[in-house]
């Protein structure tokens, strides 16, 4: 009885999480613009999506910012983890506490503060300011993913590589890097996802004429969301699902 209740509970949670996404995907094939009426199956909205220059520009901007910010944040976050790991315990605790503040802080505070900083520095709001803002709030997530791997490292292995004549850079890439690579990949994917999904910080740091998917959808809500947005959301969800399946796929072990 207890096992059955657990299964029902998990099924209800999954339904609650994915029923709205399933509804959205069904509506993306609905010939009628009405969400309450089924007008038949169609691919019209997918074809229309490929012809909508505004949506495609917003998609390109979103993917560019997400990819670039994730790359820069991953590099900076990984280097920061190496530096933090070599600190004394007291200093390390202080730095980690400071690092966690942006994740606990309200996004609206971060967005407004970054906007004011760019205005004070007389930096024109646009693609560059959005990219800087996304790199800033992504770094703590990378550190959060890489730091546990750094703590599991055996420092004697790195020291042994140096004693055998390896340079610091060579020893890092041959000894340390392979061990922390899963954490780096996890941090990159988390940073990419957070950047792709962000609205509040992007809204305060973007300039006129620049739109990401989140700000574009926010603008569309005022006039009524186009069915093309359902098609785009369905494509993004499918792409993310395929990516997760590929990342989590474990190679089958060869039989001896």
BELVEN-V548607 format. One record per helix or strand of 3 or more residues. SS is the DSSP state (A for helix, B for strand). FROM is the first residue (numbers start at 1). LEN is the number of residues. If there is no record, write none. Layout:
BEGIN
[[SS,FROM,LEN] [SS,FROM,LEN]]
END
This chain:
BEGIN
[[A,2,26] [A,44,8] [A,53,33] [A,89,16] [A,107,14] [A,127,25] [A,155,9] [A,168,30] [A,200,6] [A,213,11] [A,227,22]]
END
